[in-house]
Every structure is written in C-alpha cells, then in structure tokens.
Amino acid sequence: MKIKIQCSCETKYAFDVEPVNGRMPVRVNCPGCGADGTDAANAIIGQQLAGSEPPAPASAPVPVPVARPAETKPRIRIGADTPSPVPVPLPTVRAATAESVPPPAPVEAPAVQFCAKHRQQPVTNACLVCGKPICPKCMEQFGYLCSVYCQSQAEQRGIEVPFYEGQKFAVKAKEWRKTKLALAGIAGVVALLFAAYGWYVFVGCKPRTLYSVQTPRADHPVYSQLVSTEEMLLLRANKLALINVANEKEIWSATLPAAKPPAARALATAKTALALPDDDDDFFEPRPPQIQVAGDDIWVSLADRIVRFDRKTGKQKSEVPIKDRIQEVEFTDRSIMVMSENAAKQRSITHISLPSGTARTEVLAAAPLPRFAAGRTAARPVAQPRASGDEDAFDTDGIGDFALSDREFLPAGDNVVQFKATLLEKRMAVVQAMKAAPAESTFNSGGLSARDSLKATAELLNEMQRERTGGVTFENESRYQVTLRRLAPADSPEWRGEVIGPPSLFPQKTVDVLTAGKTVHVFSKRNQKLWEGKLTYPVAFDNSDAISPCLEEAGSLYLFDKGMLTAFDVRTGNARWRVPSVGISRVVRDSRGMLYVSTTSASPDSIQYSQQIKLTDRPHPVIMKVDASSGKVLWKADQLGEQCYVSGKYVYVTESRISGLDVIRTAGGDDGNIPIHHRIYRLDPSNGKYIWQYYQPQAPRHISVQQNRLLLQYGDEVRVLSYLTM
C-alpha cells in the first residue's frame, strides 16, 4: 500500500507499507523535522481500507465437541475378598463460542529513525562518546563515533573504541594490500619468465653433447645416422647397432655376415684378363658397407650381398646375393641399384624395389673395365690456357668442362635407366669472358695514391688474365644424340633424340629430367617425352656430380641453372615463376611448402664475365627462403654458410672456413695440419636471423639432423647434440 504524508513543516514524503490489522506496523517520523507521522499514516490506511474493503462474510458456527459416553465394561463378579471398584469421573467438555474468544492484542512495531546527517539512511548505532544516533554512512567516516570532536574526546578520556572494519581507510587499506599482493605476484611471475627466458637464450637453447662415442681407427669403417630424435644407427667394427641416445642404451645389435672370399683360380683368371700384377689387389678390395633406412627396414650392402634387417628388432629378414663382384651400389628412396661384373668382364644390374624388396637382375653386354679402382671417379682433365681466335685448334676431348658424364646407368625409381650420349657435330661458340680494358690505365694517371692501390692491382691482374686466356671462353653448342633405355625390367621402348649442348640425366620421383644447354626435356618412367622447356642459362652440374639441380615436390619441378631458379609444372611444363640468383648449389623444401636455397650474392655479370678478377665486392654465401607457391623471396641470410639442412620447423646452416693465418702457420711448420673453422647456425624460419651457433675447430665428415637433434661424425668420434626448444 502506498502512503503519502505531508508534514506540518511542509515536507512531503511517501513510503510503501503492508498494514497489520488496519494500522501501521511500525512508527514513522518526518525526514525533515523528525515529527511523528504514525497517526496520519493510520488515518490514511483507514480511509483506503474503508473504500476498498469487501463485506465481511457470515461467521461460521463454531463446532462444539460432543462428550463421548462412558465405555461399557464387562461386569466382573466380585467375591467377598474383592474390593469394589472406585468410579472414575470423566472430564467435562464445554462448548466454546466465537464471542468468547478474545481478539489478539495489536503488536506495536518499533519506530524507524533516520540519521540527521544522512536522512535517507536508518540509524543503526550510537556514538560511544555523546550517544548521538549514527548510520552506516557515519560509521564509514569515524567508526563508532559521530565526529572528529568525539574522536578527540575519546582519545582524551581514554575511551576504548572498537575498530570498525567498514571504515573507508580500512577498506582502502585492505584493497591496497590485495593490489600490492597481486602486483607482487605479477612482478614475480614476470621476473621468473624473464629469468627463464634469459636462461633459455644463454644456456637452454644452446646445443650440448647428449651422446658421444669414440671410434678408433680399428673400428673403421664407421657409419652413423639419426633415424629419429631418440634413435641412432651406428655401424662400427662390422657390428650394426641401434642406440637410444637419450639414455645411451643399446636397443639391439647385429653382426654383419662376413663376405665369402673369391676362389683363387677365379682371382688369378681375373688378374690375367685385366693384365694386373699379382700384388695389385686394390681392384678386388671389398667395398665398405652402405646403409639405407626405408620405413621399418634397414638395408646394408656388403661385398657379396644386400642384407635387410628389421628396424625394431635387428633380426635379419632377407638378403639378395650378388654372385659377381660389386662395382657400384646406389641407394634412392624407392630403390637400390647394384652394378656387378665377373672376371669375364660381363656386367649385370640388380634392381631392388623398396620397400617390397623385389629384386630383378639383368645381364648387360660386355664392356671393358676402367683402369682405376672401384669406388673412385676418374679425374676430369682441366682446360689448358690458350689465346683468343684459336678456335680451330680447340679439342673437346681434352677439355674437362665439355666432357660428357661417365655415368651410364642411373637408378630411376621402379627401374634403371641406361643413358648414352654420342657427339654428332662439334660446335664451339666464342664468348667474351672479360670486360674491355679501361681506356686510361690507373698506372698512367701520374698520381697513384694508396686509395687507388686495389684498383690498380685488379687492373694488373685482369691484364695478366687477358694475356693468358685471351679474355674469352667457349660455350659448347654441339649436337648430341641421346639414347634412353629402361632396364630391370626392360619393359619400355628406348628413346632416341638430338639435343644441343652437353646432355645430363637426373632421375626424379615420377619423371626423369634431361638437360642439354639451355633446354630441359622431361620424360616419364616409360621413356615417354612429356614436355620441353627453356632455361635462361646452362645447368652448372651434370649427373656425375653428387648435387642434382632438380627437385620434384608436390606436383612442381624446381630446376636451377647458373643464374635462375625456375618452378615448372611437372605435367604440363608451364613455368609458374622464376627467381634470379647466381651460384645456386642446393634447394630443399620443408613440409610447409617453403624452399630454402643455398646460393651466393654474385651478380649476373659474374656469369657473362666469368674470368674477370674482382678484389672488392666479392660474392659471399647466401641462404634464401622462397615461397614455393608464388616464388616470393621471404628473406635472405648473408654470410652464414653454404649448406642448409631442414628438419620439420628447424633450419640449420653449416659453414667451413680456413683462415689465411692458419695457412701461414702451417707453411711455417707449426703442426702440419690446417684446422677448419666449422660452425653450425640455427636459423629462425620467420626472419632468417640465427638463434645460436656451434663452433668446432674441425669439420665433420657426416651430418644427420632430426628435429632438435644433430649428429656429427668426426674422424674418431660420433657426437649427438641436443638443445631445448619452445
């Protein structure tokens, strides 16, 4: 019910109330003057109830309880000795009427008193000094006191005032304590994070030796490879073992079967046929074992067989015997090619498909053996200096740069391809390889200063080079006939065609790439020519080199020549993009579709003027990250290293250098060994900045990478490095 009252002091106030028996349940005072307004409120309540109260219903008769008759009990015969029972009177029940019930007495509620300072706040306490009523707002200022005066009086009189927790300064102090604790906690966490980051940057992320094993000369040959972040495959002293590098425990080990020695008569017959002296046994020395990990299998090439071991248990699963002497073994991701030859100079090719292990052997036509030890490549002759204009005296047979590759058989996935090239017509184009001499020599300027010393030295060296070579070089534009034949199995027709320039063949995953001069020809694994493309410069490598200028990944063929990296569509031959770069030596692709290119800072002039000597602005190694889908260069890392290794999200660059001081010391008879300053850099894939470097005064013979683990094989030690990563 809404009650509105106007006091005699002209103050109007209103409130909601629920009447009790038609009256105010509590007393009410005027908020302005404090006068009692209870009677006025009762009058207003009576008026409102009189106007809206419905007629009272007739009173129902009050039920009167009826007295129950006395229960009838069975009669008991009373003898002479039995006393007579005493009758028990029943209680009398009187009927009560409604008029006889007295009405309940009205309960008078206590009056609500408002604070004199804060008129909207009810009084809850009284001042402990003066007794003045106070509200919660007053207590927020002075606690159980009403003013500063009472506060000073309490101090003078020695009145003990209880502490009130709701005072403003106490609440603010409590909040400030919480704030300080929170800030201290945040500062502690930040300091801990900074300390952890500093420890990670200066200690944790730096590589440390996780596992190391000595490999003395008696254990050679030694082979090592990281097959996972926890497992290392190690071959030494004819014993193959899988080692857990985390706990340095050997998981399993297996002794390689010994090769069967050739019969004495067969050995003598072979020496006679080859016109070798009796003490020349280098040709018949057993080849060092080679190892290839393919899925759950480990393949090992021995002197007379190829053995397959189970990677999990180390048990031998199968073997492929080779009855003739093994000349060459080449492993790829999908196959193993074994070239063998008997004493009668009859060659055979055994092709083993991976991972099935299916072996096919095909006998080839007889061919003379080369006059060098197996496993060694023939030295390519070096071009002799000659004067310009002497093109008629040019002899391609004596120039190593124009000699054809001596590799005839190459593993090509499901089969072996036989590659033959025959010179049809010799054509040598003379190319200017040096810039013209300056019109006015620096030596004739009359005032040669120290500032011009490098310029004068370069001019003198270029003049000497021009007199030695004539300032020209020769570009091979000869015609060649190329024959491609598929072996093991020989189920495809051979292909023959003519090309311009020295040809080389590079088998890839699904196609084979034939480069010749400034053209590229792509074939299927069944000798079907798919397409032909144009290059900007000739390719700088041939199939006798360990480096392939091709990389087939995700439907694209990435091919680099002397000055350009080109991405072709592997099926159509359309050039998707081209990136100019001189001196590319390797291209690797990560799982995110990014290319890491090992190249140099050389300019295209270094290709055109290949004989020009520069003492300043010399090219340096560069690692370049390229988006494989668009060809966009994301970043370049200068002067860090020449070789790039990628494993997952981890990128490493290696650098090997020999300082001039080391050469001088060695020439002076210091120790006879020139130390190689070898560094390994870990790069940030996002910007190319190096995170850490690892230095050793010796270069490893072999590097294997698995995520944040690196294996370094030195001459007398195999070392596994590890570091923490985020």
C-alpha positions in Angstrom: 0.0 0.0 0.0 1.3 3.4 -1.0 1.1 6.1 1.8 1.7 9.8 1.1 2.0 12.2 4.0 2.5 16.0 4.2 4.0 17.1 7.5 3.2 20.4 9.2 6.7 21.5 8.2 5.6 21.3 4.5 7.8 18.2 4.0 6.2 15.6 1.7 7.3 12.0 2.0 5.9 8.7 0.9 6.5 5.0 1.5 5.1 1.5 0.9 3.7 -0.4 3.8 1.7 -3.6 4.5 -0.8 -2.7 7.3 -1.4 -5.1 10.2 -5.0 -5.1 11.5 -5.5 -1.9 9.6 -2.7 0.0 11.4 0.9 0.8 10.8 3.2 -2.0 11.8 6.0 0.5 12.9 6.3 4.1 13.8 7.3 6.6 11.2 8.9 10.1 11.6 9.2 13.0 9.2 12.6 13.0 7.5 12.6 16.8 7.6 11.7 17.8 11.2 11.5 14.4 12.8 7.8 14.8 13.9 5.8 11.6 14.5 3.6 10.8 11.4 2.2 7.5 12.6 -1.3 8.8 13.4 -1.6 10.4 10.0 -0.5 7.2 8.3 -3.1 5.2 10.3 -5.8 7.6 9.2 -4.8 7.3 5.6 -4.8 3.5 5.9 -8.2 3.5 7.5 -9.6 5.7 4.6 -8.1 3.4 1.9 -9.4 0.2 3.7 -12.9 1.7 4.1 -13.2 2.5 0.5 -11.9 -0.9 -0.9 -12.8 -3.5 1.9 -15.4 -6.1 0.8 -18.4 -7.1 3.1 -17.4 -9.4 5.8 -18.7 -13.0 5.3 -21.1 -14.5 7.8 -19.3 -16.2 10.7 -19.5 -19.9 10.5 -20.7 -21.7 13.6 -18.0 -23.0 15.8 -18.3 -26.7 16.1 -18.9 -27.8 19.6 -17.3 -31.0 20.7 -19.7 -33.7 21.9 -18.9 -35.7 25.0 -18.4 -39.3 24.3 -20.5 -41.7 26.5 -18.8 -43.9 29.1 -17.5 -47.1 27.7 -19.4 -50.2 28.7 -17.2 -52.5 30.5 -17.9 -56.2 31.2 -19.2 -57.0 34.6 -16.9 -58.7 37.0 -18.2 -60.9 39.7 -16.9 -59.6 42.9 -16.3 -62.0 45.6 -16.2 -61.5 49.2 -12.4 -60.8 49.0 -12.6 -58.5 46.0 -12.9 -54.8 46.8 -15.5 -52.8 45.0 -14.2 -50.6 42.1 -14.0 -46.8 42.6 -15.8 -44.9 39.8 -13.5 -42.5 37.8 -15.2 -39.3 36.8 -15.0 -38.3 33.0 -13.7 -34.8 32.0 -16.4 -32.3 31.2 -16.1 -30.6 27.8 -17.6 -27.1 27.4 -18.6 -25.7 24.1 -16.7 -22.6 23.1 -18.3 -19.8 21.1 -16.8 -17.3 18.8 -17.8 -14.5 21.1 -15.9 -16.0 24.0 -12.5 -15.8 22.1 -10.7 -12.6 22.9 -9.3 -10.6 19.9 -5.4 -10.6 19.6 -3.7 -7.6 21.0 -2.1 -5.3 18.4 1.6 -5.6 18.2 3.3 -2.2 18.1 6.3 -2.2 15.8 9.4 -0.1 16.8 9.7 3.2 15.1 12.2 3.7 12.2 14.6 6.5 13.0 16.6 8.2 10.2 20.1 9.8 10.6 20.2 13.6 11.0 23.2 13.8 8.6 22.2 11.2 6.1 18.4 11.5 6.0 17.9 8.5 3.7 19.9 6.2 6.0 18.3 4.5 9.1 20.1 4.7 12.4 21.9 1.5 13.4 24.2 2.6 16.3 25.0 5.4 18.7 28.2 7.4 19.3 30.2 5.9 22.1 31.0 9.4 23.5 28.0 11.6 23.0 25.3 8.9 22.3 24.1 10.6 19.2 22.4 8.2 16.7 24.7 7.3 13.8 24.1 5.4 10.5 26.4 3.2 8.4 27.5 6.3 6.4 28.6 8.0 9.5 30.5 4.8 10.6 32.3 4.8 7.3 33.9 8.1 8.4 34.6 7.8 12.1 33.6 4.2 13.1 31.6 4.1 16.4 32.0 7.8 16.8 30.0 10.6 15.2 32.6 13.3 14.5 36.2 14.3 14.8 35.4 16.1 18.1 34.1 12.9 19.7 37.1 11.1 18.3 39.5 13.5 20.1 37.3 13.3 23.3 37.6 9.6 23.2 41.4 9.9 23.0 41.5 12.4 25.9 39.1 10.4 28.1 40.8 7.1 27.3 37.6 5.5 26.0 38.4 2.3 24.2 36.6 2.4 20.8 36.2 -0.9 18.9 37.7 -1.0 15.4 35.1 -0.9 12.7 36.1 -2.8 9.6 33.8 -0.8 7.3 35.6 2.5 7.7 36.8 3.9 4.4 40.5 3.9 5.3 40.3 0.3 6.5 38.5 -0.8 3.3 41.0 1.1 1.1 43.9 -0.3 3.1 42.5 -3.8 2.6 42.1 -3.2 -1.1 45.6 -1.8 -1.4 47.0 -4.8 0.4 45.3 -7.0 -2.2 46.5 -4.8 -5.0 50.1 -5.0 -3.7 49.9 -8.8 -3.3 48.6 -9.0 -6.9 51.3 -6.7 -8.2 53.9 -8.6 -6.3 52.6 -11.8 -7.8 52.6 -10.4 -11.3 56.1 -9.0 -10.8 57.3 -12.3 -9.5 55.8 -14.2 -12.5 57.3 -11.6 -14.9 60.7 -11.9 -13.2 60.5 -15.6 -13.3 59.6 -15.5 -17.0 62.5 -13.1 -17.8 64.9 -15.4 -15.8 63.6 -18.4 -17.6 63.9 -16.7 -21.0 67.4 -15.5 -20.2 68.4 -18.9 -19.1 66.9 -20.4 -22.3 68.6 -17.8 -24.5 72.0 -18.1 -22.9 72.0 -21.7 -21.8 69.0 -23.8 -22.6 68.8 -23.2 -26.4 72.5 -23.8 -26.9 73.4 -27.2 -28.1 75.1 -29.6 -25.7 76.5 -33.1 -26.2 73.8 -35.6 -25.5 75.7 -38.7 -26.6 79.2 -39.4 -27.7 81.1 -42.5 -28.7 84.8 -42.8 -29.7 85.5 -44.5 -33.0 89.2 -45.5 -33.2 90.8 -46.5 -36.4 90.4 -50.2 -35.6 86.6 -49.8 -35.8 86.6 -48.3 -39.3 84.6 -48.1 -41.5 82.1 -46.2 -39.4 78.6 -45.2 -40.4 76.1 -43.3 -38.3 72.7 -41.8 -38.9 69.9 -40.4 -36.8 66.7 -42.3 -37.7 64.6 -40.4 -35.2 65.1 -38.0 -32.3 65.7 -40.8 -29.9 67.4 -43.5 -32.1 70.8 -43.6 -33.8 72.0 -46.2 -36.2 75.7 -47.0 -35.7 78.0 -49.3 -37.7 81.5 -49.9 -36.5 83.8 -52.9 -36.4 81.4 -54.9 -38.6 78.7 -54.5 -35.9 75.4 -52.7 -36.6 73.5 -51.3 -33.6 70.5 -49.2 -32.8 71.2 -46.9 -29.8 68.8 -44.8 -27.8 70.8 -41.6 -27.5 68.6 -40.3 -24.7 69.6 -42.9 -22.1 72.7 -44.2 -24.0 71.4 -47.8 -24.1 71.7 -50.2 -26.9 68.3 -51.3 -28.2 69.7 -54.1 -30.4 72.9 -55.1 -32.2 73.7 -57.5 -35.1 77.0 -58.7 -36.5 77.1 -58.4 -40.3 77.8 -61.6 -42.1 81.3 -62.0 -43.5 81.7 -61.9 -47.2 82.8 -65.1 -49.0 86.3 -64.8 -50.4 86.6 -65.4 -54.2 88.3 -68.6 -55.3 92.0 -68.4 -56.0 91.6 -69.6 -59.6 88.9 -67.0 -60.3 91.1 -64.3 -58.8 94.0 -65.4 -60.9 91.9 -65.6 -64.0 90.5 -62.1 -63.4 94.0 -60.6 -62.9 95.2 -62.2 -66.1 92.3 -61.0 -68.1 92.8 -57.5 -66.7 96.6 -57.5 -67.1 97.0 -56.7 -63.4 100.2 -57.5 -61.5 99.9 -60.2 -58.8 100.4 -57.8 -56.0 97.6 -55.4 -57.3 94.7 -56.3 -55.1 93.2 -52.8 -54.9 90.7 -53.8 -57.6 89.4 -56.7 -55.5 89.3 -55.0 -52.1 85.8 -55.3 -50.6 83.7 -52.2 -50.7 82.8 -50.5 -47.4 79.2 -51.2 -46.3 76.5 -48.8 -47.3 73.3 -48.4 -45.3 69.8 -47.2 -46.3 66.8 -46.9 -43.9 63.5 -47.4 -45.7 60.4 -47.5 -43.4 60.7 -50.4 -41.0 63.7 -51.9 -42.9 67.4 -51.3 -42.8 69.3 -52.3 -46.0 73.0 -52.9 -45.8 75.2 -53.5 -48.8 78.1 -55.9 -48.2 80.8 -57.2 -50.5 78.7 -60.0 -52.0 75.1 -59.4 -50.9 72.4 -56.9 -49.9 71.0 -57.7 -46.4 67.7 -56.4 -44.9 67.3 -56.1 -41.2 64.2 -55.4 -39.1 64.5 -51.9 -37.7 62.6 -52.7 -34.5 64.3 -56.0 -33.5 67.6 -56.1 -35.6 66.8 -59.5 -36.9 67.8 -60.3 -40.5 64.7 -60.5 -42.7 66.1 -61.3 -46.1 69.1 -61.0 -48.3 69.8 -60.6 -52.0 73.0 -62.4 -53.0 75.2 -60.9 -55.7 77.3 -63.6 -57.3 79.7 -61.3 -59.2 81.9 -58.6 -57.7 80.0 -55.5 -56.8 81.3 -52.4 -58.6 78.7 -49.8 -57.6 75.8 -49.5 -55.2 73.4 -46.6 -55.3 70.6 -46.1 -52.9 67.5 -43.9 -53.5 64.3 -43.5 -51.6 62.5 -46.1 -53.8 65.2 -48.5 -55.0 68.7 -49.9 -54.7 70.8 -50.3 -57.9 73.7 -52.8 -57.8 76.2 -52.9 -60.6 78.4 -56.0 -60.7 80.9 -57.6 -63.0 82.5 -61.0 -63.3 86.0 -62.0 -64.3 85.0 -62.2 -68.0 84.0 -58.5 -68.0 80.3 -59.4 -68.1 78.3 -56.7 -66.3 75.0 -57.2 -64.5 72.5 -54.8 -62.9 70.4 -55.8 -59.9 67.5 -53.6 -59.1 65.8 -53.9 -55.7 62.5 -52.1 -55.2 61.7 -50.5 -51.9 60.1 -51.3 -49.5 59.0 -54.6 -51.0 62.5 -55.9 -51.6 61.7 -57.4 -55.0 64.9 -57.9 -56.9 65.5 -58.1 -60.7 68.8 -58.9 -62.3 69.7 -58.2 -66.0 72.9 -59.1 -67.8 74.4 -56.4 -69.9 76.7 -56.6 -72.9 80.4 -57.0 -72.2 82.4 -53.8 -71.7 86.0 -53.1 -70.7 86.7 -52.2 -67.2 88.1 -48.7 -66.4 91.7 -48.5 -65.3 91.0 -47.2 -61.8 90.0 -48.6 -58.5 86.3 -49.3 -57.9 84.6 -46.6 -56.0 86.8 -43.8 -57.3 85.8 -41.3 -60.0 88.0 -40.6 -62.9 89.7 -37.2 -62.8 88.3 -34.9 -65.4 91.1 -33.1 -67.4 91.5 -29.3 -66.9 91.4 -26.9 -69.9 94.8 -25.6 -70.9 95.2 -21.8 -71.4 95.1 -20.7 -75.0 95.0 -17.5 -76.9 91.8 -16.0 -78.4 91.0 -16.7 -82.0 92.4 -20.2 -81.9 89.0 -21.9 -82.3 90.2 -24.4 -85.0 92.7 -25.9 -82.6 90.1 -26.4 -79.9 89.9 -30.1 -78.8 86.8 -31.1 -76.9 88.4 -34.4 -75.8 91.0 -32.5 -73.7 88.6 -30.1 -72.0 87.1 -31.3 -68.8 84.3 -28.7 -68.8 82.9 -30.1 -72.0 83.5 -33.8 -71.4 80.4 -36.0 -71.1 79.5 -37.7 -67.9 80.9 -41.2 -67.4 77.8 -42.4 -65.6 75.8 -44.7 -67.9 73.4 -46.4 -65.6 71.2 -44.4 -63.1 68.5 -45.7 -60.7 65.2 -44.3 -61.7 62.7 -45.5 -59.1 60.9 -48.5 -60.5 63.7 -49.3 -63.0 67.2 -48.4 -64.1 67.8 -46.1 -67.0 70.7 -46.5 -69.3 71.9 -43.1 -70.6 74.1 -42.8 -73.6 75.2 -39.6 -75.5 77.1 -39.5 -78.8 78.7 -36.4 -80.3 77.3 -35.8 -83.8 78.7 -32.3 -84.6 81.1 -30.2 -82.7 80.2 -26.5 -82.3 82.0 -24.2 -80.0 80.9 -20.6 -79.6 83.4 -18.0 -78.5 82.1 -15.9 -75.6 83.7 -12.7 -74.3 84.6 -13.6 -70.7 86.3 -10.3 -69.6 85.4 -6.7 -69.7 87.3 -4.4 -72.1 90.5 -2.9 -70.6 90.0 0.7 -69.4 90.8 3.4 -71.9 93.2 5.1 -69.4 95.2 3.0 -67.1 95.5 3.8 -63.5 99.2 3.5 -63.7 99.3 6.3 -66.3 97.4 8.8 -64.1 100.6 10.2 -62.8 99.5 10.4 -59.2 98.9 6.9 -57.9 97.6 7.0 -54.3 97.0 4.4 -51.6 93.3 4.8 -52.3 93.8 3.5 -55.8 96.0 0.6 -54.9 93.3 -2.0 -55.0 92.0 -0.7 -58.3 95.5 -0.7 -59.8 96.1 -4.3 -58.5 92.9 -5.6 -60.0 93.7 -3.9 -63.3 97.1 -5.5 -63.4 95.7 -9.0 -62.5 93.0 -8.7 -65.2 95.6 -7.7 -67.8 97.6 -10.8 -66.9 94.4 -12.9 -67.2 93.6 -11.4 -70.5 97.1 -12.2 -71.8 96.8 -15.8 -70.5 93.3 -16.7 -71.8 92.6 -14.0 -74.4 89.7 -12.9 -72.3 87.3 -15.4 -74.0 85.7 -18.7 -73.1 83.9 -21.3 -75.2 80.3 -22.3 -74.9 79.5 -25.8 -76.1 76.7 -25.8 -78.6 77.5 -29.2 -80.2 74.9 -31.7 -81.4 74.5 -34.9 -79.4 72.4 -38.0 -79.9 70.9 -39.2 -76.6 69.5 -42.8 -76.1 67.4 -43.7 -73.0 66.8 -47.4 -72.3 64.9 -48.9 -69.4 66.4 -51.9 -67.6 65.4 -54.2 -64.8 62.8 -54.6 -66.0 63.3 -53.8 -69.7 59.6 -53.3 -70.4 59.7 -49.9 -72.1 60.8 -48.9 -75.6 64.0 -46.9 -75.8 64.0 -43.2 -76.8 66.5 -41.5 -79.2 66.7 -37.9 -80.0 69.1 -35.0 -80.7 69.9 -32.2 -78.3 72.1 -29.1 -78.4 74.7 -28.9 -75.7 76.2 -31.5 -73.3 73.4 -33.7 -72.0 72.9 -34.9 -68.5 70.1 -37.0 -66.9 68.6 -36.5 -63.4 66.0 -39.1 -62.3 63.3 -37.8 -60.0 60.3 -39.3 -58.2 57.8 -39.6 -61.1 59.8 -38.1 -64.0 63.3 -38.1 -65.4 64.9 -34.7 -66.4 67.3 -34.4 -69.3 69.2 -31.1 -69.5 71.2 -30.0 -72.5 72.5 -26.5 -73.0 69.6 -24.1 -72.3 66.8 -26.7 -72.8 65.2 -29.2 -70.5 63.4 -32.4 -71.6 61.1 -34.3 -69.2 60.3 -38.0 -69.6 58.0 -40.4 -67.8 59.4 -43.6 -66.3 58.5 -45.4 -69.6 60.5 -43.1 -71.9 57.6 -41.0 -73.0 58.6 -37.4 -73.6 56.2 -35.2 -71.6 57.3 -31.7 -72.4 60.3 -29.5 -73.3 61.2 -26.2 -71.6 63.7 -23.3 -72.0 66.3 -22.2 -69.5 68.0 -18.8 -69.0 71.5 -20.3 -68.6 73.0 -23.7 -69.0 72.9 -26.0 -66.0 76.1 -26.0 -64.0 76.0 -29.6 -62.9 75.9 -33.0 -64.6 74.8 -36.4 -63.5 78.3 -37.4 -62.3 78.1 -34.8 -59.5 76.7 -35.5 -56.1 74.4 -32.4 -56.5 71.2 -32.6 -58.5 69.9 -29.3 -60.0 66.4 -30.7 -59.9 63.8 -31.2 -57.1 60.4 -32.7 -57.7 57.9 -32.0 -54.9 54.1 -31.6 -54.7 53.5 -31.5 -58.5 56.3 -29.0 -59.2 59.7 -29.4 -60.7 62.2 -26.9 -59.3 65.3 -26.6 -61.6 68.2 -24.1 -61.2 70.8 -23.2 -63.8 73.8 -20.9 -63.4 71.6 -17.9 -62.7 67.9 -18.7 -62.4 65.6 -20.9 -60.2 62.5 -21.9 -62.2 59.4 -23.7 -61.0 57.8 -25.9 -63.7 54.5 -27.7 -63.6 55.7 -31.3 -63.7 52.9 -32.5 -66.0 52.5 -29.6 -68.4 55.9 -27.8 -68.3 54.4 -24.4 -67.7 56.8 -22.1 -65.9 55.0 -21.0 -62.7 57.6 -18.5 -61.6 61.3 -17.6 -61.9 63.7 -16.2 -59.3 67.1 -14.9 -60.5 70.0 -16.0 -58.3 73.6 -16.8 -59.3 75.5 -19.6 -57.8 72.7 -21.9 -56.5 74.1 -25.1 -55.2 71.1 -26.7 -53.4 67.4 -26.4 -52.9 65.4 -28.1 -50.1 61.7 -28.0 -49.4 60.1 -28.2 -46.0 56.7 -29.6 -45.0 55.0 -26.2 -45.1 55.8 -25.5 -48.8 58.8 -23.3 -48.3 62.0 -23.6 -50.3 65.5 -23.0 -48.7 68.0 -22.1 -51.4 71.8 -22.2 -50.9 73.2 -19.6 -53.3 75.6 -16.6 -53.4 75.5 -12.8 -53.7 77.1 -12.9 -57.2 75.6 -10.7 -59.9 74.7 -11.9 -63.5 78.0 -10.2 -64.7 79.9 -13.0 -63.0 78.3 -15.4 -65.5 78.9 -13.3 -68.5 82.4 -12.2 -67.4 83.5 -15.4 -65.7 87.2 -14.6 -66.0 87.0 -11.1 -64.6 89.0 -10.7 -61.3 87.4 -8.7 -58.5 89.3 -7.7 -55.4 86.3 -5.8 -53.9 82.6 -6.8 -53.8 83.5 -10.5 -53.8 80.5 -12.8 -53.7 79.6 -14.4 -50.3 77.2 -17.3 -49.5 73.5 -16.6 -49.0 70.6 -18.7 -47.7 67.3 -17.6 -49.3 63.8 -18.6 -48.3 61.3 -18.7 -51.1 57.6 -19.4 -51.1 57.2 -22.5 -53.3 53.7 -21.5 -54.4 54.4 -17.9 -55.6 58.2 -17.6 -55.8 58.3 -14.7 -53.4 61.6 -14.3 -51.6 60.7 -14.0 -47.9 64.2 -13.3 -46.5 67.9 -13.7 -47.2 70.6 -14.6 -44.7 74.0 -13.4 -45.8 77.5 -14.8 -44.9 76.3 -17.6 -42.6 77.1 -20.7 -44.5 77.0 -22.7 -47.7 74.9 -25.8 -46.8 71.3 -25.8 -45.5 69.6 -28.6 -43.5 65.8 -28.6 -42.9 64.0 -31.0 -40.4 60.4 -30.0 -39.5 60.4 -26.4 -38.3 64.2 -26.4 -37.7 66.6 -24.9 -40.2 70.4 -25.2 -39.9 73.3 -23.8 -41.9 76.8 -25.0 -41.8 80.0 -23.1 -42.6 83.6 -24.3 -43.1 86.5 -21.8 -43.4 90.2 -21.8 -43.4 91.8 -18.5 -42.4 95.0 -17.1 -44.0 96.8 -17.1 -40.7 96.2 -20.9 -40.4 97.8 -21.4 -43.8 100.8 -19.2 -42.9 101.3 -21.1 -39.6 101.1 -24.4 -41.3 103.5 -23.3 -44.0 105.9 -22.3 -41.3 105.9 -25.8 -39.9 103.7 -25.3 -36.9 101.9 -28.6 -36.7 101.3 -29.7 -40.3 97.5 -29.7 -40.0 95.3 -26.9 -41.1 92.3 -26.5 -38.8 89.0 -26.0 -40.4 86.8 -23.5 -38.6 83.4 -25.2 -38.7 80.2 -23.5 -37.5 76.6 -24.6 -37.3 73.9 -21.9 -37.2 70.3 -22.5 -36.2 68.1 -20.0 -38.1 64.7 -18.6 -37.2 62.4 -19.7 -40.1 60.4 -16.5 -39.7 63.1 -13.9 -40.4 66.4 -15.8 -41.1 68.2 -14.5 -38.0 70.4 -17.0 -36.4 69.5 -18.1 -32.9 72.8 -19.8 -31.8 76.0 -21.0 -33.3 78.1 -24.1 -32.5 81.8 -23.9 -33.2 84.4 -26.7 -33.6 88.0 -26.4 -34.9 87.3 -29.4 -37.2 84.7 -30.2 -39.8 82.5 -33.3 -39.5 82.6 -35.9 -42.2 78.9 -36.5 -42.0 75.9 -34.6 -40.6 72.5 -36.0 -39.8 69.6 -33.9 -38.5 66.3 -34.9 -36.7 64.3 -32.0 -35.3 66.3 -30.6 -32.4 69.0 -33.3 -32.5 72.1 -33.2 -34.7 74.6 -36.0 -35.3 78.2 -35.0 -36.2 80.5 -37.8 -37.3 84.2 -36.9 -37.0 87.2 -39.0 -37.8 87.5 -40.5 -34.3 84.1 -39.6 -32.7 80.4 -39.7 -33.2 78.7 -36.9 -31.3 74.9 -36.2 -30.9 73.9 -32.7 -30.0 70.6 -31.7 -28.4 69.1 -28.5 -27.0 65.8 -27.3 -25.5 63.2 -25.8 -27.7 59.9 -23.8 -27.3 
